[in-house]
Amino acid sequence: MDNFNKIENIYFLGIGGIGMSSLARYFKSVGKRVSGYDKTETPLTINLVKEGIPVHYNDSINELPAYLHQNNTLVIYTPAIPGDHNEFNWLKEKGYSILKRAKVLGILCSSGNCIAVAGTHGKTTVSTMLTVILKESKLGCGAFLGGISRNYATNFILPKTEESWLVTEADEYDRSFLNLHPKMALITSMDSDHLDIYGEHENVQKSFKEFVSQIKPEGKCVLKKGLEKNVETLNGVELYTYSLKEKADFYGSSFSLRDGFYSYTLHTPAGEINNVQLNYPGLVNVENSIGAAALSWLAGVSDDEIKSGIARYKGVNRRFDIRFKSKETIYIDDYAHHPEELNAVIRSVKELFPGKKVTGIFQPHLYTRTRDFAKGFAESLAQLDQAILLPIYPARELPIPGVSSEMIAGLMDNNGVLMMGKKEVLEWIKANTAEILMTIGAGDIDNIVNDIVKILEANTND
């Protein structure tokens, strides 16, 4: 099914996922009747309901809207839906048109000027920065984002026209990004991850190589410096590199830190853009801004518009997200769930707040990832002055014997690694003052973020 014009109803299985919800918002914006199921209520699903998209949380065919009919309904599902899901199996048996989220995204992005941002980490920040730069420029854009943009309070931007640039994240999980054929693409990283799908790192790299081969003829590919040896471009696709400080087609110099924010000189193939100001913390985000600037420059955005767009960027929920700040404590929430991501965000925090003691609360995501990267997690978390580990968030997985958060703790050099549940963490925060407090992870650790803020506010008021 490559044409959605005849479809009246869109039903989502797993509508609360960040990628699924952006599609739901798209179909709602073009006049489709949209509804869906998810396992639990979250702030995201609550907002979807407020926007006129009904959501229910009970897996039962009795919950399916009465207006769904085989001839005018498309069902979109996420791979996280289990094989024994009642609604999924009933809709399949009744002959409904059913597509994976990645397939639908690929169809929507196939005809336009798609810019896809890929990488085992950093893609949400880069794609959101790129969206802000493009949207605030004369060109404009649409976007399907993997996080909630603080500039626009959403993960979906409706493009002005069919010819507008369309920004999307290219997710390597389950090889989803191979449904995309972008006009331009950027890759931030090709680290070993999702080995439950790929088996070994070499297969991860092969998948990225295949993704690059799908860039449209005469298109453009931007790679973080050093990755170019892993891919080759075809069909006249131009290759560019970017880097934080190392010389590349796009790179930074003359870095200056003031009031927690960096300014720098951006080098492009045509010259320099001086005094670029990123009003968002973290050196890792400076590197992300250079990648976003590279794509913007290649898309035709002017130097002044790039500079203005970077300055206007306000961040993404759960990406170096400063949630609380007082004289005693600064609290940062971050989505990092891979050892390299942890290493980057912890290093950035220590650079930003030198001499401050950093307490990190980490929730490992997936048994397979914990098993495969326990040593890497331990090394990254060892940079913390105080580490607190929550139990593993299983997501779609069943437990693996012998794999637990204790596996990471046993490999850490830190004295006094603490093992706690979420309720115990809240009690610990009430009783202890942390100079820099971080919550880190991609599971449901974000469910306690607002509670932590309330405790810190109460402690400050006292």
Salt bridges, closest charged atoms under 4 A:
GLU51 OE2 - ARG25 NH2 2.88
ASP59 OD1 - HIS85 ND1 3.41
GLU87 OE2 - HIS56 NE2 2.69
GLU136 OE1 - ARG312 NH1 2.64
GLU172 OE1 - LYS123 NZ 3.21
GLU172 OE2 - HIS194 NE2 3.19
ASP174 OD2 - LYS100 NZ 2.73
ASP191 OD2 - HIS121 NE2 3.17
ASP193 OD2 - HIS194 NE2 3.81
ASP193 OD1 - ARG369 NE 2.98
ASP196 OD2 - ARG396 NH2 3.81
GLU202 OE2 - LYS206 NZ 3.71
GLU232 OE1 - LYS209 NZ 3.61
GLU272 OE2 - HIS267 ND1 3.79
GLU287 OE1 - LYS224 NZ 3.25
ASP321 OD1 - ARG150 NH2 2.66
ASP333 OD2 - ARG318 NE 2.71
GLU341 OE1 - HIS337 ND1 3.35
ASP372 OD1 - ARG371 NE 3.00
ASP385 OD2 - LYS350 NZ 3.31
GLU427 OE2 - LYS430 NZ 3.46
ASP444 OD1 - LYS422 NZ 3.51
